[in-house]
Amino acid sequence: MGDRNSDQVWHKPGSRVHLPPLPRPSRATLLRAIPSVGVVSLSLVGLLAVPAGSPPPPPAVAAAPIETPSALTVVETPSPEPSPSEFVTEDPDPPHCRQRAHAVSRLPATGSVVYTDSQQDLVSLFDRATGKRTIVLGGGACGFVHPRFIDAHTIAYETSSAYIAENGFFLLNLTSGKIERPRGSGRHWAWLAATALRPDGSALAELGALDEAKAFLLRVTSTRTGRVVYTRSLGYVCYCDGGWTPQELRWSPDGSLLLVSLPGTAYNEVFLLNPKGQNVRPPVAGAYPRWIGSSRTFFYEDGKGDWVRVDSLGARPTVFIRPNLFLGDPVLSPDQSRIAFWDMDKLNIVVYDFQTRSMRRFGRNRGNPLWLDDDTLVITGVKTCDCEGLDYTGLNWALTLSTGKTQRIAVNPLEADVLR
């Protein structure tokens, strides 16, 4: 995966993420996205960030008085009154999140996109047929992340406010404009890293950290009763700079199994859990787990940086990509026949075909692929910057794979989902 021992720095307006190479069991390597934009997820992701909670700087200490030689005469003079600009004032409290929903007069059509802006202040719908953008959710200081369709009537999302009680998982009814916090959605997360609603809507999985916790807490609750189904302590929370790793929760299509990806003490880990929160398979070093189709087949990136596929719950992982590449953000095509990656080293898009077992590259300085249909990806522009890292250009394109042609599009694919 290129030089896996050299850190990359991801930078976007107002934030920065360190993206070290993929984790190995032999060293503490972490992969993570700042809630943003979407690497960054890149979950670039995606892309979100090292959790808040690092200790504040020590208070200022007054300098010791300077001794005056006894041979000198010291004349004391009164200090002048300080001017208004010299008074020290405390920073004001951060603003509260005030969510404001906007009902739509017509439901989104298949192929529509829901996405956040780069500052996470707005959630919008994009109609691909008309090119029209409709704002459905706003509110300063809310930090809207991970918007996705539940169905044509409902979108799910999370908030990342400065106030713990305002953070959580929410549902927005597009036709009524009603915002609902489902039963079981916690109000105690100092950092809510990931959420996932079971396909039938009966349970909510939340992964996060309580104040100053050393491990992540996985909490699964019933959305009908609010009762806690199970909790489990997993992984390791690093209150440090850098260390990007995707924290992810993914229910199986039938809702009976849960894939969990998060950082451990030495490397990133992938867990497969049953309805009671017990291990179905031993946890492994890896990241980016994804279910394939409606079966119990899934793939992930292992601790060596290879991409492996598991075709049944008892099967051994088989390698299908063994690249010397830094691939991330895998997304399956709607027909499940191809995977699009972002090569974070060469800064372009890589598409792998399961049938031909071949890979194709597209573009330069491109990232964050999102499938619009089986032949079209939305991608975003990236560039190097003075920080020796990357910056978003603010430009996005629709890439047609069969022709290789691109067209500008007003969709930010970093935090987005397509209605299927």
N, C-alpha and C positions, 0 to 999 in steps of 0.2 A: 504494500500500500504506500508506494513512494517511500519517503524517509519517515518511518513511523516514530522516530525518536525526536522529531522536531515539532514544536507546538505551532499551530496556526491560530491567528487571532481573527475573530469575526467582529466587525464593528458596524453598527447602524446608528443613525442619529439618536443620540441620547443614551446609548448603551454599548457594551462591548462584551463579547463572549470569547473565551479561549477554547479552541477546538484541538485538543491533543489527538494523536492518532488512536486507532482502535485499541481497546484494552487487551492485555495478555494476562494469563494467570500468573505470570512471573513478576508483574509489576503493577503498581496502582495507576491505572490509566482510566480516565473517566470521560464519558461522552455526554453532553447535556445541551438543551436549547433554551434560550431566554424567551420568555413569553413575549412575543413580539408582534413578530413579524412572521416566522416560520418558519431560519432554519429551524428556525432555528428552530426550528426546530430546532432547527434548522429544519427540532423539533426544533431547522434553522429557519421551526420550527418552529414554529418552530422555533422559531427558533426560539426562552426564557431564560433563566439565568441562575447564578448561584443564589440561594435563598437569602432574603434579608435576615438579619439577626446577628451579624458580626458585631463584636463589642465596639462601642463608640470610642473615639480617641480619648486619652487621659486628659483631665482638666488642666488648664494652663496653670503654671506655678509662677508666682511672682519672683522676680530676680532678687537675689540677696543684695542688701544695701552696700554701696561701695565705701570703704573706709577712707576717711579724709586724714591726711598727715596732720599731726598735732601742731606742726610749725605754721600751718596756714590758718588764716582767719576765715571762718565761714560765715557768710551773711545770709540769713534766711529771708526769702522773699515770698510773699503769698502767691499761691498758684492761681493763674487766671481761671475764671469760670469757663467750664467747657462749653463749646458751641454745640448746638443740637446734633450736628453730624458726628460728634465725638461720643455721644452716649451709646453704650452697647445695648442692643435690643435682642431679644430671643426670636428665633424663627417662628413664624406663626404656625399654628396647627395645620397639617395638610387638609385639603378639602375632602368632604365626604363624597361617596359615590351616590349619585342621584340618577337612577336608571329611568330613561324615558323611551317608551316603545311607540311605534307608529304602525298602525294596522294597514294592511294592504287591501285594495279593492278587488284584486284578482290573484288567485293562488299562483305560485311559481310553476312554470312548465318543466317537464323533464329536461335535464341538461342545464338548468339554472344553477348559478353559483352563489353561495353565501360566503362572505369574507369580511375580515376586519381591515381597517386602514393601518398604515405602518405605525401610527401612534397609539393604536388600540382604543381610540375614542369612539369609533362608529362601527356598526355592523350593517352591511349593505347586501342587497340582492342584485345580481346581474343577470339580465335576460339576454341570452346569447343571440336569440333570433332578432331582437330589436336593437341590441346594444345599449339598452336603458339600464341605468343604475337607480335603485330605490333604497333609501336609508330606512331601516326598520328598527334600529336601536341606537340610542345615544346616551350621553351623560358623562360629564367630565369626571376624571379621577377614578373611573370604574375599572379600567384595564381589561377590556373584553378579550378573551382568549378562547381558542379552539371552537369556533362556531361550527356546527354540523347539523345536517338535516336528520330529524327523526322520521319525518314523512313530509308530504307537501304542505301540511298545516302547521308543523312545529319544528322549531330549531332549538338545539341545546347549546349551552355555552357556559363558561366560567368567568368569574370576576377576580381581579387581583387588585384589591383596594389597599389603602394604607391602614385600614381598620379591620381587625380580624373578623368581627361579627358581620361585615359586609362581604366577605369572601365566601364563595360557594358555587354550587351547581344550580343552574336555572333553566327553565323551559319558557319559550316565548311562543304564544299562539299568534300566528301571523294574521289571521282574519279578525280576531277580537283585540289584538294588541295587549292581551293580558300576560303578565309575567308571573310565573309560579316557581317557588322554591319547593321541590318535592319533599315529602316526608323522608327523613333520614339524612338529608343534606346537612352536614355538620356546620356549625357556626363557631368552631373553636380552632380552626386551622391557622397556624402562624404562616404556613406556606402550603397551599394546595397544589400539588405537582401534577396530578392527572385524575380524571374521572371517566367512568364508562357506565352507561345505562344498559342493563341486560336487554337483548333484542325484544323480549316481550314486555319490557317496561316494568317488570315486577321487582327489580332490585337495582340498587345503585352501588357501584364500587368507587371508593375514593382512596387516593394515595397521597399522603402529605406528611407534614411534620408539625408537631406541637412545639411550643416555645422552648428553644434550647435543647430539643431532643437529639439524641445521638443516632437514632434509627428512624426509618420511615415507619409510619403506621398505615397498614392496609385495613380499611373498614368497609364491610359490605352490609347494607341495611335493606329492609323491605320498604319499598315506596308506598305500599298500601297501608302498613301499620306503623312504620317508623322504627320497628324493632330491629335491633342489631343482630344480624345473622352470624357474623363472626368478625373478629379483629385479629390481626397478626402483625408482629413487629418484624420488619424486613430491612436488609441493606444497611447503609451507613450514610448519614448526612454530614457532608463536609462544609463547615462554615469557613470557607476559604475562597480566595480568588481563583478564577479559572475552573477547570474541571467540568467540561461539558459532557453531559450524558443524557440520553433520552429516557425520561421516566414515562412509562407507558402501561396502560391497562387495555386489554383486548379480550372481549368475550368471544367464545366460539359461536358459530352461527346458530347453534341450537341452545345457547345460553347455559350449557352444563359445565363448561371449563373456562378458566380465566388465565390468560397469559400476562405475566408481570415482568417488566424490565426496569431495572434500577441499579444504581451504583452500590457496590459492596465495599468492604474495607480494602480489598486488594485489586478488584477488577469489577467490571459491570457484570450483572447476573441476570439470567432469565429463569423464571419460575413458571411451572404449569400446575394450577391448583384445581381441586375438585370443589363441589358445592359447599363443603365443610371447611375449605381453606387448607386442606392437606395436600402435600406434594403428590402429584400423579407420576411424575418422573423426578429424579434427582435434579436440583438446580445446576445450571451450567454457566460457564463464562460466555458472555455474548451480549447482543443488543439487537434492536429492531425486529422483534418477532412479528410475523404476519400470518394470519390464517389464509388458506387458499380455498376459494369456493365455499361450498356448503359442507365439505367433509371435515374430518379432524386432521387434515394435513396442514402443516405450517412450515415456515422457513425462518431463518434468522442468521445473523452474522456471528460466527463463533469467536472464541478468544484469540484465534490465530489470524483473524481477518478474512477467513474463507466464508462463503455463503453456503449454508447447508440446508437440506430439506429433510423433514421427518414425515413419512407417509402414513404412519399409524402411531397410536400411543405407545406401543411397545417396540417400534422400529428404531434401528440405529440411524443417526444422522448420516446423510450422504452428501458429499460436496458436489455442487453444480456450478459454482464459480470459484476459481482459485486465483484471484487477481493479485498483482502487485500494485493495487490501487487503493485509494482512500474513498470508498463508496459509502454513501449514506442516503437517508431519506427515501427508502424504497417505497414505491407505490405500484400496486397491481393494476393492470388494465381492466376495464369493465368485464371483458370476456375471459379474464384470468390467464391469458396466454403469454403475457409479457410483463416484465418489471422495468420501470424507469427509475434510475438512480441519479443522484448528483455526485459527480466526481469532484470532491472538494480539494483535490490536488491540482488537477488539470483545468478545473473550473468549466466543465461542460456537462452535457447530459449523456448518460449511457443507458441504452435500452437493450435488455436481454430477452431473447425469444426462447421459451421453453421447448418448442417443437424443433427448431433448427439448432438449438444450443449455441447460438451466435450472439455477438454484441455489436451494436452500432453506436457511433458517437455523433452528437449534433451540437453545432454552435461553438462559440467561444465566450468566456465570461458570462456563463448562464448557470442558473441553479434553481432549486425548489420546484421540481416537476409536479404537475397535477394533471391527471387525465380528465379531459372534457368528454372524449369518446374514444373508441378503440384506435383511432388514427390521429388524434389531436391531443397535444399537451399544452398546458399553460406553463410558461417558464418566466423567471425574473432575471433582470440584469444585475451582475455584480462586477466589482472592479477592485483593483488593489488600491491601497491608500498609504498615507505617510506613516500610519501606525504599523506598517509592515503586515497588514492583514487585509481584510476585505471590507467593502462598503457596498450598500445597495445603491443602484443608480436611480431607482424610482420608476424604471421602465419595465413593462411586461409585454410578453408576446404570446400568441397562439402559434404553436409549431405543428405543421402538418407533416407527419412522419413519411408518408408515401411520396411526397414531393420535396421535402426538406425546406419548404418555404415558410416564412414567418409573417405574422401580421400583428400590429400593435393591438393590445386589448387592455381595457381599464379594470383589470382584476389583479389583486395582489395574491399570489398563490401560496404565500407563506402560512397564512392562517385561513384556510378555505376548505370548502367541501362542495361536491356536486350532487345534485338531486338525481338519483337513478330511477 
